[in-house]
Amino acid sequence: LWLIISGVITSTVLFIFLFVYLSCKRKTADPEQAILLHELGVVGDANFDLNGQGNVNNDFQLFSFKHIASATSNFNPANKLGQGGFGPVYKGKLPSGLEVAIKRLSTSSRQGLIEFKNEVRLIAKLQHDNLVRLVGCCIENGEKILVYEYLPNKSLDFSLFAPRDQNALDWKKRLDIIQGIAQGLLYLHKYSRLKIVHRDLKASNILLDSEMNPKISDFGLAKIFHPNESRAITARVAGTFGYMSPEYAMEGVFSTKSDVFSFGVLLLEIVSGKRNNHFHADQEGPSSLIAWAWELWREGRGIELVDSAISNNMVHNEALKCIQIGLLCIQENPRDRPSMLEVASMIYNNDSSQLPSPNRPAFYYKFQEAAEIIEEQEENWTVNQVTITEMNAR
């Protein structure tokens, strides 16, 4: 009997030892993975799933490269959704049946690695209906991969600026999108565990789900603010011209009011169906969507800004209210711009008579004025002025 008992005990001890050894070996097999996970602050998190399988739940998961390759059919070109500065994006399907978008970092991209770390640090800690959900990541043998929920209707710019057809976004859906983006941004600025400035809000960073609900994406440039911190300064201005606030583009100063400026530009694009960055007008007219919106508003013709594709189904007072809010968001001085809490209140308030009157917005130039400014800047030729020249010459 004692021989049987001792044999069982010995076998049990050996089994436990082997299990612990194999588990430790698996977790330490890739030193880079261990270092990065520790740096990203996800090791030891009760919500961090290390099974690599991609179960359907709200936990952030670490995927093996084998599972990622299988999900994308070995990164089959037929599954490629697009190409960004970070690297290619593929559609994939996990063993659980969950469809995902898989973003693979280009191995030569140093900036991509910085943005990869930023995305994992931030999005893994955020949950809101109007923010894209980061399902997990893969860090293995030099590979850096982000796994997001898959959103079938692509980004907002496809729906707004693609060649027009019968399926153009109607006014109700555009208003829903405006409200959703405002709610997502308000969450980042005020109601999330972290106070976050996005820094790159634009139409191509708004993804649309199967119901055309908007989700803010791409947090590679986002910055965490301390609760009592109101602004920050950077020597490396990164973002998208046309959406960047003047204080950020020219001085590197950014805050929640920088995001408000970007939201204002985006709002005017949604209403008009025109890009601020690729605005075409005659040589006597405005040089940008911002300038055109201000000209029309000042002359009492604001309704003419509305996309002609939806002129028959728009609600006039709602459209005019959105244009007015957009102009308030793009004021030159950040102190003159509303907060996102105020913006959300304005959007949902049916009484637009109480809204403040906007002043002339930032970056307001006609073509002739813009040419004169560019000529003057090129004569002075300083770093800041070159930046301004690039921005105003769009």
C-alpha positions as CSV (number, residue, x, y, z in Angstrom):
1,L,0.0,0.0,0.0
2,W,2.8,2.4,0.9
3,L,4.5,1.7,-2.4
4,I,1.3,2.6,-4.2
5,I,0.9,5.8,-2.2
6,S,4.5,6.8,-2.7
7,G,4.2,6.1,-6.4
8,V,1.1,8.3,-6.8
9,I,2.8,11.1,-4.8
10,T,6.0,10.9,-6.9
11,S,4.0,10.9,-10.1
12,T,2.0,13.9,-9.0
13,V,5.1,15.9,-8.0
14,L,6.7,15.1,-11.3
15,F,3.6,16.1,-13.2
16,I,3.4,19.4,-11.3
17,F,7.1,20.1,-11.9
18,L,6.8,19.4,-15.6
19,F,3.7,21.6,-15.9
20,V,5.4,24.5,-14.1
21,Y,8.6,24.1,-16.2
22,L,6.7,24.1,-19.5
23,S,4.6,27.1,-18.5
24,C,7.7,29.1,-17.4
25,K,9.5,28.1,-20.6
26,R,6.6,29.2,-22.8
27,K,6.4,32.6,-21.0
28,T,10.1,33.3,-21.2
29,A,10.8,31.9,-24.6
30,D,10.8,35.3,-26.2
31,P,12.8,37.8,-24.0
32,E,11.6,40.8,-26.2
33,Q,8.0,39.8,-25.5
34,A,8.6,39.7,-21.8
35,I,10.4,43.1,-21.8
36,L,7.7,44.7,-23.9
37,L,4.8,43.3,-21.9
38,H,6.4,44.5,-18.7
39,E,7.0,48.0,-20.3
40,L,3.4,48.2,-21.5
41,G,2.2,47.4,-18.0
42,V,0.0,44.4,-19.0
43,V,1.9,41.7,-17.1
44,G,0.0,40.7,-14.0
45,D,-3.2,42.3,-15.2
46,A,-6.1,40.1,-14.3
47,N,-7.8,41.0,-17.6
48,F,-4.8,39.9,-19.7
49,D,-5.3,36.6,-21.4
50,L,-2.2,34.7,-22.4
51,N,-3.9,31.8,-24.1
52,G,-3.3,33.1,-27.6
53,Q,-6.6,31.7,-28.8
54,G,-8.6,34.9,-29.0
55,N,-11.7,33.9,-27.0
56,V,-14.8,36.1,-27.4
57,N,-14.7,38.3,-24.3
58,N,-13.7,41.8,-23.3
59,D,-10.3,40.8,-22.1
60,F,-7.1,42.1,-23.8
61,Q,-5.3,39.1,-25.2
62,L,-1.8,38.1,-26.3
63,F,-1.9,36.2,-29.6
64,S,0.7,33.8,-30.9
65,F,2.0,34.6,-34.4
66,K,0.8,31.1,-35.4
67,H,-2.8,32.1,-34.6
68,I,-2.4,35.5,-36.4
69,A,-1.0,33.8,-39.5
70,S,-3.8,31.3,-39.5
71,A,-6.5,34.0,-39.0
72,T,-5.2,35.9,-42.1
73,S,-4.5,32.8,-44.2
74,N,-0.8,33.6,-43.9
75,F,-1.4,37.3,-44.7
76,N,-3.0,36.5,-48.0
77,P,-3.2,39.7,-50.2
78,A,-6.9,38.9,-50.7
79,N,-7.4,39.7,-47.0
80,K,-5.6,43.0,-47.1
81,L,-7.8,45.9,-46.1
82,G,-5.3,48.7,-46.6
83,Q,-1.9,50.2,-45.9
84,G,-1.1,52.8,-43.4
85,G,2.0,54.5,-42.0
86,F,2.2,51.8,-39.3
87,G,2.1,49.0,-41.8
88,P,-0.5,46.8,-43.7
89,V,-3.9,45.9,-42.3
90,Y,-5.6,42.6,-42.9
91,K,-9.0,41.1,-42.2
92,G,-8.8,38.0,-40.1
93,K,-11.0,35.4,-38.4
94,L,-10.2,33.9,-35.0
95,P,-10.9,30.3,-34.1
96,S,-13.8,31.6,-32.0
97,G,-15.4,33.0,-35.2
98,L,-14.7,36.6,-34.3
99,E,-13.8,38.8,-37.3
100,V,-10.9,41.1,-36.6
101,A,-8.7,43.7,-38.3
102,I,-5.0,42.9,-37.9
103,K,-2.4,45.7,-38.2
104,R,1.1,44.4,-38.8
105,L,4.0,46.8,-37.9
106,S,6.6,47.3,-40.6
107,T,9.8,45.9,-39.1
108,S,11.8,49.0,-40.2
109,S,9.4,51.5,-38.6
110,R,10.9,53.0,-35.4
111,Q,8.0,55.5,-35.2
112,G,5.6,52.6,-35.7
113,L,7.0,50.9,-32.6
114,I,6.4,54.0,-30.5
115,E,2.8,54.2,-31.8
116,F,2.4,50.5,-31.2
117,K,3.3,50.9,-27.5
118,N,1.0,53.9,-27.2
119,E,-2.0,52.1,-28.7
120,V,-1.6,49.1,-26.3
121,R,-1.1,51.4,-23.3
122,L,-4.2,53.4,-24.1
123,I,-6.9,51.5,-25.9
124,A,-6.5,48.4,-23.7
125,K,-7.7,50.6,-20.8
126,L,-10.6,52.3,-22.6
127,Q,-14.1,51.1,-23.2
128,H,-16.7,53.2,-25.0
129,D,-19.2,52.5,-27.8
130,N,-17.6,55.2,-29.9
131,L,-14.0,54.0,-29.6
132,V,-12.6,51.2,-31.6
133,R,-11.9,48.1,-29.4
134,L,-8.4,46.7,-29.3
135,V,-8.8,42.9,-28.9
136,G,-5.2,42.1,-28.3
137,C,-1.7,42.1,-29.8
138,C,1.1,39.8,-30.9
139,I,4.7,40.3,-29.8
140,E,6.8,37.4,-31.1
141,N,10.1,36.9,-32.9
142,G,10.4,40.6,-33.9
143,E,6.7,40.8,-35.0
144,K,4.5,43.6,-33.5
145,I,0.8,43.2,-34.4
146,L,-2.3,44.9,-33.2
147,V,-5.7,43.1,-33.3
148,Y,-8.8,45.2,-33.4
149,E,-12.5,44.5,-33.8
150,Y,-13.4,44.4,-37.5
151,L,-15.7,47.2,-38.7
152,P,-17.2,46.4,-42.1
153,N,-18.0,49.9,-43.4
154,K,-14.4,51.2,-43.5
155,S,-13.6,54.7,-42.5
156,L,-15.7,57.8,-42.7
157,D,-13.8,59.3,-45.5
158,F,-14.9,56.5,-47.9
159,S,-18.5,57.3,-47.2
160,L,-18.1,61.1,-47.3
161,F,-15.6,61.7,-50.1
162,A,-15.8,58.7,-52.4
163,P,-17.5,59.2,-55.8
164,R,-21.2,59.8,-55.2
165,D,-23.8,57.3,-55.7
166,Q,-27.3,56.5,-54.5
167,N,-26.0,55.4,-51.1
168,A,-24.6,58.8,-49.9
169,L,-25.0,59.3,-46.1
170,D,-28.3,61.0,-45.5
171,W,-28.7,63.8,-43.0
172,K,-30.0,61.7,-40.1
173,K,-27.0,59.4,-40.3
174,R,-24.6,62.3,-40.6
175,L,-26.0,63.8,-37.5
176,D,-25.8,60.5,-35.7
177,I,-22.1,60.2,-36.7
178,I,-21.5,63.8,-35.4
179,Q,-23.1,63.0,-32.1
180,G,-21.2,59.7,-31.8
181,I,-17.8,61.3,-32.4
182,A,-18.6,64.0,-29.9
183,Q,-19.5,61.4,-27.3
184,G,-16.3,59.4,-27.9
185,L,-14.2,62.6,-27.7
186,L,-16.0,63.7,-24.5
187,Y,-15.2,60.3,-22.9
188,L,-11.5,60.7,-23.7
189,H,-11.3,64.2,-22.4
190,K,-13.5,63.9,-19.3
191,Y,-15.0,60.5,-18.4
192,S,-12.4,57.8,-19.0
193,R,-9.9,56.6,-16.4
194,L,-7.3,58.6,-18.2
195,K,-7.6,62.1,-19.6
196,I,-6.5,61.7,-23.2
197,V,-5.8,64.1,-26.1
198,H,-6.1,62.2,-29.4
199,R,-4.0,64.6,-31.6
200,D,-5.0,63.1,-34.9
201,L,-8.8,63.2,-35.2
202,K,-9.8,63.1,-38.9
203,A,-12.3,61.4,-41.2
204,S,-9.9,58.5,-42.0
205,N,-9.6,57.8,-38.3
206,I,-13.3,57.4,-37.8
207,L,-14.4,53.8,-38.5
208,L,-18.0,52.8,-39.1
209,D,-19.6,49.5,-37.9
210,S,-22.3,47.5,-39.6
211,E,-24.9,50.1,-38.4
212,M,-22.7,53.0,-39.5
213,N,-22.0,54.0,-35.9
214,P,-18.7,55.9,-35.6
215,K,-15.7,54.7,-33.6
216,I,-12.6,56.8,-33.1
217,S,-9.4,54.9,-33.9
218,D,-5.7,55.3,-34.2
219,F,-4.3,56.3,-30.9
220,G,-0.7,56.2,-31.9
221,L,-0.2,60.0,-31.3
222,A,-2.5,60.3,-28.3
223,K,-1.2,61.8,-25.1
224,I,-2.2,61.1,-21.5
225,F,-2.8,64.2,-19.4
226,H,-2.7,64.4,-15.6
227,P,-6.0,65.6,-14.1
228,N,-4.6,69.0,-13.4
229,E,-2.6,69.3,-16.6
230,S,-4.2,71.7,-19.2
231,R,-1.7,71.7,-22.0
232,A,1.6,70.3,-23.2
233,I,4.3,71.2,-25.6
234,T,6.2,69.0,-28.1
235,A,9.2,69.6,-30.3
236,R,7.9,67.0,-32.7
237,V,4.6,68.1,-34.3
238,A,2.8,65.1,-35.7
239,G,-0.7,64.9,-37.1
240,T,-2.5,65.9,-40.3
241,F,-2.4,69.4,-41.8
242,G,-5.9,70.8,-42.2
243,Y,-7.1,69.3,-38.9
244,M,-4.3,70.7,-36.7
245,S,-5.0,73.7,-34.5
246,P,-2.8,76.8,-35.2
247,E,-1.2,76.7,-31.7
248,Y,-0.2,73.0,-32.3
249,A,0.9,73.4,-35.9
250,M,3.0,76.5,-35.3
251,E,4.1,76.2,-31.7
252,G,3.8,72.5,-30.7
253,V,1.3,73.4,-28.0
254,F,-1.6,71.0,-27.7
255,S,-4.5,70.4,-25.3
256,T,-8.1,69.1,-25.3
257,K,-8.9,72.3,-27.3
258,S,-6.6,71.0,-30.1
259,D,-9.0,68.1,-30.4
260,V,-11.9,70.5,-30.4
261,F,-10.4,72.3,-33.3
262,S,-10.0,69.0,-35.2
263,F,-13.6,68.1,-34.4
264,G,-14.8,71.4,-35.8
265,V,-13.1,70.8,-39.1
266,L,-14.4,67.2,-39.2
267,L,-17.9,68.5,-38.4
268,L,-17.8,70.9,-41.4
269,E,-16.6,68.1,-43.6
270,I,-19.5,65.9,-42.6
271,V,-22.0,68.6,-43.3
272,S,-20.5,69.7,-46.6
273,G,-19.2,66.4,-47.9
274,K,-15.9,68.2,-48.9
275,R,-12.4,67.7,-47.6
276,N,-10.7,70.7,-46.0
277,N,-7.3,69.5,-47.3
278,H,-8.4,69.2,-50.9
279,F,-10.7,72.1,-51.3
280,H,-11.1,73.6,-54.8
281,A,-12.6,77.0,-55.5
282,D,-12.1,79.7,-58.1
283,Q,-9.1,82.0,-57.7
284,E,-11.2,84.8,-56.2
285,G,-12.8,82.6,-53.7
286,P,-11.9,81.0,-50.4
287,S,-8.8,78.8,-50.2
288,S,-10.2,76.2,-47.8
289,L,-13.3,74.6,-46.5
290,I,-12.9,76.7,-43.4
291,A,-12.7,79.9,-45.3
292,W,-15.7,79.0,-47.5
293,A,-17.8,78.0,-44.4
294,W,-17.0,81.4,-42.8
295,E,-17.8,83.4,-46.0
296,L,-21.2,81.7,-46.3
297,W,-22.0,82.1,-42.7
298,R,-21.0,85.8,-42.6
299,E,-23.2,86.5,-45.6
300,G,-26.2,84.6,-44.1
301,R,-25.9,81.8,-46.7
302,G,-24.7,79.1,-44.3
303,I,-27.2,76.6,-45.6
304,E,-25.4,76.6,-49.0
305,L,-22.5,74.7,-47.3
306,V,-24.6,71.6,-46.9
307,D,-23.8,68.7,-49.3
308,S,-26.0,68.9,-52.3
309,A,-26.5,65.1,-52.1
310,I,-28.6,65.5,-49.0
311,S,-30.2,68.9,-49.6
312,N,-33.6,67.2,-50.0
313,N,-33.6,65.4,-46.7
314,M,-31.7,67.6,-44.3
315,V,-33.3,69.5,-41.4
316,H,-32.4,73.2,-42.0
317,N,-32.1,74.3,-38.4
318,E,-30.1,71.2,-37.4
319,A,-27.7,71.8,-40.3
320,L,-27.2,75.5,-39.5
321,K,-26.7,74.6,-35.8
322,C,-24.0,72.1,-36.7
323,I,-22.2,74.7,-39.0
324,Q,-22.3,77.2,-36.2
325,I,-20.9,74.7,-33.7
326,G,-18.2,73.8,-36.2
327,L,-17.2,77.4,-36.6
328,L,-17.1,77.9,-32.8
329,C,-14.7,74.9,-32.6
330,I,-12.2,76.3,-35.0
331,Q,-11.7,79.7,-33.4
332,E,-8.1,81.1,-33.5
333,N,-7.7,81.4,-29.8
334,P,-8.2,78.0,-27.9
335,R,-9.8,79.9,-25.1
336,D,-12.6,80.9,-27.4
337,R,-13.4,77.3,-28.4
338,P,-15.9,75.4,-26.4
339,S,-15.0,72.3,-24.4
340,M,-16.3,68.9,-25.7
341,L,-18.8,68.9,-22.8
342,E,-20.1,72.2,-24.1
343,V,-20.0,70.9,-27.7
344,A,-22.1,67.8,-26.8
345,S,-24.6,70.0,-24.9
346,M,-24.9,72.3,-28.0
347,I,-25.4,69.4,-30.4
348,Y,-28.2,67.8,-28.3
349,N,-29.9,71.1,-27.5
350,N,-32.7,71.9,-29.9
351,D,-32.6,75.6,-29.1
352,S,-29.8,77.1,-31.2
353,S,-30.7,80.7,-30.4
354,Q,-28.6,80.6,-27.3
355,L,-25.4,79.6,-29.1
356,P,-22.6,82.2,-29.2
357,S,-21.8,83.9,-32.5
358,P,-18.5,82.7,-34.0
359,N,-15.7,85.1,-34.9
360,R,-13.5,84.7,-37.9
361,P,-11.9,81.3,-37.7
362,A,-8.2,80.3,-37.8
363,F,-6.6,79.8,-41.2
364,Y,-9.1,82.0,-42.9
365,Y,-7.5,83.2,-46.2
366,K,-8.7,83.8,-49.8
367,F,-6.4,82.6,-52.5
368,Q,-4.9,86.1,-53.1
369,E,-4.3,86.6,-49.4
370,A,-2.8,83.2,-49.0
371,A,-0.4,83.8,-51.9
372,E,0.8,87.1,-50.3
373,I,1.3,85.5,-46.9
374,I,3.3,82.6,-48.5
375,E,5.5,85.1,-50.4
376,E,6.2,87.1,-47.2
377,Q,6.9,83.9,-45.3
378,E,9.4,82.7,-47.9
379,E,11.3,86.0,-47.6
380,N,11.6,85.6,-43.9
381,W,12.3,81.8,-44.1
382,T,12.2,80.6,-40.6
383,V,11.3,77.1,-39.4
384,N,7.9,78.1,-38.0
385,Q,7.0,80.0,-41.1
386,V,7.9,77.2,-43.4
387,T,5.5,75.1,-41.5
388,I,2.8,77.8,-41.9
389,T,3.6,78.0,-45.6
390,E,3.0,74.3,-46.0
391,M,-0.2,74.5,-44.2
392,N,-1.7,77.5,-46.0
393,A,-0.7,76.4,-49.4
394,R,-2.9,73.4,-49.4
